Amino acid sequence: MATAFATPCMISSLRAGTPASERITMGAIGLGGQGTHNLKSFLTFPDVRVLAVCDVDTNHRQAAKKLVDEAYGNKDCATYNDFYEVLARRDIDTVLIATPDHWHAIISIEAAKAGKDIYCEKPISLTIAQGRAVADTMKRLGTVYQSGTQRRSIASFRFGVDIARSGMLGKVHTLHCYYDIGPICPPQPVQPVPAGFDYDRWLGPAPYEPYTPRRCHGSFRWLYDYSGGQLTDLGAHFADLAQWAHGSDDTSPTRYEGSAEFPKDGLFNTPVRFEVTATYPDGVKMIMHDQTEPGRGPRGNKYVGTDGWVSVDDTGKVTASSDAIMRQLTTTQRGYEYMEGHHRDFLTCVRTRARTISSPEVAHRSTTACHVANICLRLGRKLQWDPATEHFVNDPEADRFLARATRSPWRL
């Protein structure tokens, strides 16, 4: 890839028809549902060339290759089971990482060490210590990193943030984040690992557990070994927006309290019902809750101040307490564009070396709020968090959740 910075005019010409020498080359790692959505979007950009796809599931891998080959009208896309083979390719500039959450930090750090710029699905990490390691590594190596918190690039959500910060709501005192209820799953029988699925590599750094289909692919989100339930799935989006609305991209709330209902038995173990109130030093509260009570939801954000409120839901619908607020809403700020702008921001920053809209430090801080909320619920008591030291205040028991042991040979 050319290292000269691209001007706006150059970027415009790249969209129209990009010479091969000016294309950003990409390898895609992790190609389940979300990875495939990302891949399809990147394939629409003329200044991107996807050279390789990698997944531990042969079916995912071959389906992704088919998408790439059909997009380019050839059969050139390489396939890999081992992400290190993608990272070893000197002709690949960037990687898309859309694996389960427990792989995000390790692959991101290895990719940065290999000189790749990174688009990584949210959340940035499985633990707070992992998130700090990712943010520090990207800063040290000068890596362009975009977290997949796409709602930052959706005009309707940005409108809500802008109104919250504009003064039109008066003094903002409450930041609501509405999530879905967590699922449950009955006990599952152990089954043989399907042919073509490298289950040991799928587990990777996570503890070994016998294979059952509901453990893997999309269901991984509901097991603490691999993710953090709704609080890190949707929370990585809506807590992130609340942080932005509060002007706290470089910090996190300091006091947490809440309650949750966990599955009584079965495979899944993340919260089903939950509510956590996270309070900033200035007294503003971010409330992360499910949406089953009357008046809650659908999922999204609501910012409430002394003089009014504004709400944006996950369809892109905006509502507000006054016509004056709604008159600020333009046609282009209505609706829901899912990925294109977020991907375009990443690609532009790869060329200019500017900071992305979902940079690693921003993603780490908002994800930290989600992780602390989960720790609060798991311990079943109030917690006090110090964003400066990234430790709990006089609480060794809570500090034990900052990091996790990993299965050999996987390390950060």
BELHU-V266393 format. One record per pair of residues at least 4 apart in sequence whose C-alpha atoms are under 6 Angstrom apart, sorted by the first residue. I is the first residue (numbers start at 1). J is the second residue. If there is no record, write none. Layout:
I_J + I_J
This chain:
5_351 + 5_352 + 6_10 + 6_351 + 14_18 + 14_47 + 15_46 + 18_47 + 23_47 + 23_48 + 24_48 + 25_48 + 25_49 + 25_50 + 25_92 + 25_93 + 26_50 + 26_51 + 26_92 + 26_93 + 26_94 + 26_95 + 27_50 + 27_51 + 27_52 + 27_53 + 27_95 + 28_53 + 28_95 + 28_96 + 29_54 + 29_96 + 29_97 + 30_35 + 30_55 + 30_98 + 30_99 + 31_35 + 31_36 + 31_60 + 32_36 + 35_98 + 51_77 + 52_77 + 52_78 + 52_79 + 53_79 + 54_79 + 54_80 + 54_81 + 55_61 + 55_81 + 56_81 + 56_197 + 56_198 + 57_196 + 57_197 + 58_196 + 65_69 + 65_77 + 66_70 + 69_73 + 69_74 + 69_75 + 93_116 + 94_116 + 94_117 + 94_118 + 95_118 + 96_119 + 96_120 + 97_120 + 98_121 + 101_226 + 101_227 + 102_126 + 102_226 + 104_108 + 104_125 + 105_125 + 106_412 + 107_111 + 111_116 + 112_116 + 117_143 + 117_144 + 118_145 + 119_145 + 119_146 + 120_147 + 120_148 + 121_147 + 121_148 + 122_147 + 122_148 + 123_236 + 125_130 + 125_131 + 127_402 + 127_403 + 128_368 + 128_402 + 129_402 + 129_403 + 131_364 + 133_137 + 135_360 + 135_361 + 138_142 + 138_143 + 145_359 + 146_356 + 146_358 + 146_359 + 147_358 + 149_237 + 150_342 + 153_341 + 153_342 + 154_337 + 155_333 + 156_316 + 156_333 + 156_334 + 161_245 + 162_166 + 164_245 + 169_305 + 169_307 + 169_308 + 169_309 + 170_305 + 170_306 + 170_307 + 171_305 + 171_306 + 172_304 + 172_305 + 173_284 + 173_305 + 174_284 + 174_285 + 174_286 + 174_304 + 175_242 + 175_286 + 175_303 + 176_286 + 176_287 + 176_301 + 176_302 + 177_238 + 177_287 + 177_288 + 177_300 + 177_301 + 178_289 + 178_290 + 178_291 + 178_297 + 178_299 + 178_300 + 179_290 + 179_299 + 180_290 + 181_272 + 181_273 + 181_290 + 182_271 + 182_272 + 183_272 + 184_268 + 185_266 + 185_267 + 185_268 + 186_266 + 187_266 + 187_267 + 190_211 + 190_212 + 191_211 + 191_212 + 205_406 + 205_407 + 205_410 + 206_407 + 207_407 + 214_219 + 215_219 + 215_220 + 216_220 + 220_226 + 221_227 + 221_229 + 222_229 + 222_268 + 222_270 + 223_227 + 223_268 + 223_269 + 223_270 + 224_228 + 228_232 + 229_270 + 230_234 + 231_235 + 231_370 + 232_236 + 232_370 + 235_239 + 236_240 + 236_367 + 240_366 + 243_248 + 243_249 + 244_248 + 244_249 + 249_362 + 251_365 + 251_387 + 252_365 + 252_369 + 252_387 + 253_278 + 253_279 + 253_280 + 254_280 + 254_384 + 254_385 + 255_278 + 255_279 + 255_383 + 255_384 + 256_277 + 256_278 + 256_382 + 256_383 + 257_276 + 257_277 + 257_382 + 258_275 + 258_276 + 259_274 + 259_275 + 259_377 + 260_273 + 260_274 + 261_271 + 261_272 + 261_273 + 262_271 + 262_272 + 263_269 + 274_289 + 275_288 + 275_289 + 276_287 + 276_288 + 277_286 + 277_287 + 278_285 + 278_286 + 279_283 + 279_284 + 279_285 + 280_284 + 291_296 + 291_297 + 298_313 + 299_313 + 299_314 + 300_312 + 300_313 + 300_314 + 301_311 + 301_312 + 302_310 + 302_311 + 303_309 + 303_310 + 304_309 + 305_309 + 308_321 + 309_320 + 309_321 + 310_319 + 310_320 + 311_318 + 311_319 + 312_317 + 312_318 + 313_317 + 316_335 + 316_336 + 349_353 + 349_354 + 360_364 + 363_367 + 364_368 + 376_380 + 376_381 + 384_392 + 384_393 + 385_392 + 385_393 + 386_390 + 386_391 + 386_392 + 392_399
